[in-house]
Amino acid sequence: MAGYLRDKAVVITGAGGGIGRACALACAAEGAKVVVADIGVGLAGEDPTSEVAEAVVKEIEDAGGEAVAVAEDVSTMAGGERIVHTAVERWGRIDGVVAVAGILRERMLFNMAEDEWDAVIATHLKGHFTVFRHAAAVMRKQESGSLIGFTSGAFAGSVAQANYSAAKGGIVSLVRSAAVGLHRYGVRANAVAPVARTRMSANVPMELAEMGEPEDVAPLVVYLLSDAAKDVTGQVYTAVGGRIAVWNQPVEVREMRIDGRWTPEQIAARFDEVGQERMGLIDRLEQIRKAATSGDKPNA
Ligand SMILES: NC(=O)c1ccc[n+]([C@@H]2O[C@H](COP(=O)([O-])OP(=O)(O)OC[C@H]3O[C@@H](n4cnc5c(N)ncnc54)[C@H](O)[C@@H]3O)[C@@H](O)[C@H]2O)c1
């Protein structure tokens, strides 16, 4: 067993399957003690079972590692508290939280029902808050810790997943806020935007998507949890196959000024001075639509 995370206590939500499971196995293989937190639901959040978390714990134990299963719902404060406190009660500390749990309820905005919005926001965005909140309180006292959120390239916009995109954008802002707010206590926060072959990505057309495996995402998570990343905070990283990329920090790019208050007419007359930033996604969708009508395959 390698020792990149030797003796660290790490909580991973959504660790019963997909990318979370790959992260849990990799962290345990690097010497971390792992809370495998998962309620074992279907893709849309239905039919919970504790079996998936227990199965991953067994895999870790069979490989000589240490782990404990917690079948708690990350979208509740009580669930988040019990997940975090399982690590603290067992191992006396919490060095890392990796918030991977997620569900999908795809729908065009004009057809989306309130429960489709609420369930996705609750699982992803609140599901980060519940574990980050309780872990941050412990990490602040410890004066160390690494929080890792799971976002998606979809945070930049999504055609049929406005709920998911909004949650993933919220996670980026939550991670940045945690990085800023906890920096003075020695606690770090970063986000990973993965692309990997799981049940969640099964409906993405393969010819359009850059694709990798869950095991390709895990090494970046291990690195961000480790002391080697002690100066890395407030970042968003894409991880897909053999590619890791860093996202920019949001900044204003152009401005225009006037003495006093603008009128709408003055804005209209000078609007080109600020103009618009191109939305690549709209260009890309146009490209795909044109390719579909002409029968050509668009460039991936
Ligand atoms: N697979 C991809 O290509 C991809 C792309 C972008 C982002 N992501 C993100 O990565 C993360 C992992 O995705 P995945 O593909 O491994 O998904 P997955 O569906 O394989 O696994 C998600 C896990 O979360 C668990 N879960 C769901 N709701 C929960 C809750 N309320 N409490 C506790 N556990 C719960 C599920 O039981 C499941 O085991 C998600 O946040 C997803 O949005 C994945």
The ligand as an SDF file (V2000), in Angstrom:
LIG
                    3D

 44 48  0  0  0  0  0  0  0  0999 V2000
  -19.8890   11.0500  -14.6670 N   0  0  0  0  0  0  0  0  0  0  0  0
  -19.5950   12.2050  -15.2400 C   0  0  0  0  0  0  0  0  0  0  0  0
  -19.1640   12.2600  -16.4080 O   0  0  0  0  0  0  0  0  0  0  0  0
  -19.7650   13.4910  -14.4730 C   0  0  0  0  0  0  0  0  0  0  0  0
  -19.6270   14.7090  -15.1770 C   0  0  0  0  0  0  0  0  0  0  0  0
  -19.7240   15.9040  -14.4880 C   0  0  0  0  0  0  0  0  0  0  0  0
  -19.9550   15.8810  -13.1060 C   0  0  0  0  0  0  0  0  0  0  0  0
  -20.1130   14.6980  -12.4510 N   0  0  0  0  0  0  0  0  0  0  0  0
  -20.3720   14.7490  -11.0250 C   0  0  0  0  0  0  0  0  0  0  0  0
  -19.5480   13.8140  -10.3500 O   0  0  0  0  0  0  0  0  0  0  0  0
  -20.2510   13.2820   -9.2290 C   0  0  0  0  0  0  0  0  0  0  0  0
  -20.2900   11.7520   -9.2980 C   0  0  0  0  0  0  0  0  0  0  0  0
  -20.9860   11.3640  -10.4570 O   0  0  0  0  0  0  0  0  0  0  0  0
  -21.0680    9.8450  -10.9280 P   0  0  0  0  0  0  0  0  0  0  0  0
  -21.0700    9.8760  -12.3860 O   0  0  0  0  0  0  0  0  0  0  0  0
  -20.0870    9.0140  -10.1970 O   0  0  0  0  0  0  0  0  0  0  0  0
  -22.5760    9.4950  -10.4430 O   0  0  0  0  0  0  0  0  0  0  0  0
  -23.1930    8.1290   -9.9160 P   0  0  0  0  0  0  0  0  0  0  0  0
  -24.6670    8.2390  -10.1460 O   0  0  0  0  0  0  0  0  0  0  0  0
  -22.4750    6.9490  -10.4640 O   0  0  0  0  0  0  0  0  0  0  0  0
  -22.9020    8.1710   -8.3340 O   0  0  0  0  0  0  0  0  0  0  0  0
  -23.5240    9.0860   -7.4890 C   0  0  0  0  0  0  0  0  0  0  0  0
  -23.6480    8.4580   -6.1090 C   0  0  0  0  0  0  0  0  0  0  0  0
  -24.2420    9.4170   -5.2190 O   0  0  0  0  0  0  0  0  0  0  0  0
  -25.1400    8.7180   -4.3560 C   0  0  0  0  0  0  0  0  0  0  0  0
  -26.1490    9.6590   -3.8300 N   0  0  0  0  0  0  0  0  0  0  0  0
  -27.1160   10.2870   -4.5460 C   0  0  0  0  0  0  0  0  0  0  0  0
  -27.8790   11.0370   -3.7360 N   0  0  0  0  0  0  0  0  0  0  0  0
  -27.3790   10.9010   -2.4760 C   0  0  0  0  0  0  0  0  0  0  0  0
  -27.7260   11.4430   -1.2140 C   0  0  0  0  0  0  0  0  0  0  0  0
  -28.7670   12.2940   -1.0830 N   0  0  0  0  0  0  0  0  0  0  0  0
  -26.9920   11.0910   -0.1280 N   0  0  0  0  0  0  0  0  0  0  0  0
  -25.9550   10.2300   -0.2460 C   0  0  0  0  0  0  0  0  0  0  0  0
  -25.5730    9.6780   -1.4270 N   0  0  0  0  0  0  0  0  0  0  0  0
  -26.2840    9.9980   -2.5220 C   0  0  0  0  0  0  0  0  0  0  0  0
  -25.7350    7.6390   -5.2280 C   0  0  0  0  0  0  0  0  0  0  0  0
  -26.2990    6.5730   -4.4550 O   0  0  0  0  0  0  0  0  0  0  0  0
  -24.5450    7.2000   -6.0770 C   0  0  0  0  0  0  0  0  0  0  0  0
  -23.8420    6.1140   -5.5030 O   0  0  0  0  0  0  0  0  0  0  0  0
  -21.6460   13.9310   -9.2380 C   0  0  0  0  0  0  0  0  0  0  0  0
  -21.6550   15.0670   -8.4000 O   0  0  0  0  0  0  0  0  0  0  0  0
  -21.8010   14.3590  -10.6760 C   0  0  0  0  0  0  0  0  0  0  0  0
  -22.7010   15.4400  -10.8120 O   0  0  0  0  0  0  0  0  0  0  0  0
  -20.0360   13.5110  -13.1080 C   0  0  0  0  0  0  0  0  0  0  0  0
  1  2  1  0
  2  3  2  0
  2  4  1  0
  4  5  1  0
  4 44  2  0
  5  6  2  0
  6  7  1  0
  7  8  2  0
  8  9  1  0
  8 44  1  0
  9 10  1  0
  9 42  1  0
 10 11  1  0
 11 12  1  0
 11 40  1  0
 12 13  1  0
 13 14  1  0
 14 15  2  0
 14 16  1  0
 14 17  1  0
 17 18  1  0
 18 19  2  0
 18 20  1  0
 18 21  1  0
 21 22  1  0
 22 23  1  0
 23 24  1  0
 23 38  1  0
 24 25  1  0
 25 26  1  0
 25 36  1  0
 26 27  1  0
 26 35  1  0
 27 28  2  0
 28 29  1  0
 29 30  1  0
 29 35  2  0
 30 31  1  0
 30 32  2  0
 32 33  1  0
 33 34  2  0
 34 35  1  0
 36 37  1  0
 36 38  1  0
 38 39  1  0
 40 41  1  0
 40 42  1  0
 42 43  1  0
M  CHG  2   8   1  16  -1
M  END
$$$$
